[in-house]
Amino acid sequence: MYECRHQGESISSRRGESLNSLAVYILARTGIALFRLLPRAAGGGLIRALASLFYRLDRRHRRIAGVNLRIAFPSLPERERGRIARRSFQNAALNLLEISRLPALSPENISRLAVYDEVEGLDNYREARRRGKGILYLTGHFSSWELLPTAHALYGHPLAFTTRPLDNPRLERYLSSVRALHGNRVIPKGNSARAILTELHSGRDFGILMDQNTSPDEGVFARFFGVPAATSSSVALFALRTGAPVLPGYLTPMEGGRYRIRFLPPMEAVRTGDRERDIEVNTQRFNDVLERIVREQPESWLWGHRRWKNQPPENPQDLYALSPEELAAFLCRTRG
C-alpha cells in the first residue's frame, strides 16, 4: 500500500515537472516568435523595458550585481554602480532578441548588424589562423554573446563551442539547433575534452566562455579585479596541450543597435616546464584579459552572476553574505 502510494506520488511528480518544462518551453518559444515579428527597434525597446522591470523586482540578482560592482569598482558612487547594473541586465536580455533573429541572418545582411573592428578585428584573427594549429577563442558573457559566433561564422569563419545544457530538454534542443544554423558546432559541456582536442588537432577553432565561477576541482584560483576567483583552467590546459593560440574575442555595442566584432592580438601559452605553474600563470593571464574587457565596457558584462562565489579556505566563504563594511574591510586586506 505504501509502495503503491509512493510510486504514484513519484509518477505524479514527474508529470508535474514535465508539464512545467513544457510550459516554460512554450512560453520561451512564444517570446522568441514575438520578438522575431516585431520591428527591431520596437523589440529592443520592449526588451530593455522588461529587463529594467526585472531588475527592480529581482532583489536577489540585483544584490549580487551590487556586491560584484563593489568588489570591482569600490570607488564608484553607488548611483553609478546601480546604473551599470541596470544596463547590464538590459544587455543580457538583448540576447533573446538576437536569438530570435539568428535564423534570418545571412552572409548578405550580417554587415547591417555586426562588423569587424578596423584596428582590433579581422587582422588579429588572420594572424592566429596563419599559425595553423586551430584557434582557442577566449571570451565571456559580454554584450550579445549569443550573436558573436553566428556573426563570425556568417563572415566565413565557423567554429565549435561548448554550452552548459539547460535543465529543459526541449528548450535545449531548440537553442542548439538555432546556434548551429549557420555552420557552427555546439558541443555540450561535460566530457567535452576529447571533442575539443579533436577540433584543435584538426586545425579547427573552438570557443570557450571563461568568465564564470567554477568549482575549485575544475579550475584554479586566479585574481579577478584583485580578488581570488575560482576560474576554469580549460583554456590554459588546451593551449598547453595543443599549441593553439588563444584569441580573445567579444562584441562591443554600437549606436543604433549594431555591434563591433573585436579580436585582441593572439596569445601563446607560457611554458616553463612546470605544468601546474604553467596552468596557474596562463589562467591568470587570461583572467587579466577578461578584466581589461570588463573595465573597458562594464555595462556589457553579466554582473548578476556570483563570480566570486567560491573562495580559498583562508577567505570568507560567502562574500555575498558580508555587510558592505565587512566587504570593504576584506577588500582592503586582500588588495593590501
Secondary structure as UniProt FT lines:
FT   HELIX           2..37
FT   HELIX           40..57
FT   HELIX           59..72
FT   TURN            74..75
FT   HELIX           78..101
FT   HELIX           102..104
FT   TURN            107..109
FT   HELIX           110..112
FT   STRAND          114..116
FT   TURN            118..121
FT   HELIX           122..130
FT   STRAND          135..139
FT   TURN            145..146
FT   HELIX           147..154
FT   TURN            155..156
FT   STRAND          160..163
FT   HELIX           169..179
FT   TURN            180..182
FT   STRAND          185..188
FT   HELIX           193..201
FT   TURN            202..203
FT   STRAND          205..209
FT   HELIX           216..218
FT   STRAND          219..224
FT   TURN            225..226
FT   STRAND          227..232
FT   HELIX           234..242
FT   STRAND          246..253
FT   HELIX           255..257
FT   STRAND          259..263
FT   HELIX           275..296
FT   HELIX           298..300
FT   TURN            303..304
FT   TURN            307..308
FT   TURN            313..314
FT   HELIX           319..321
FT   HELIX           324..335
//
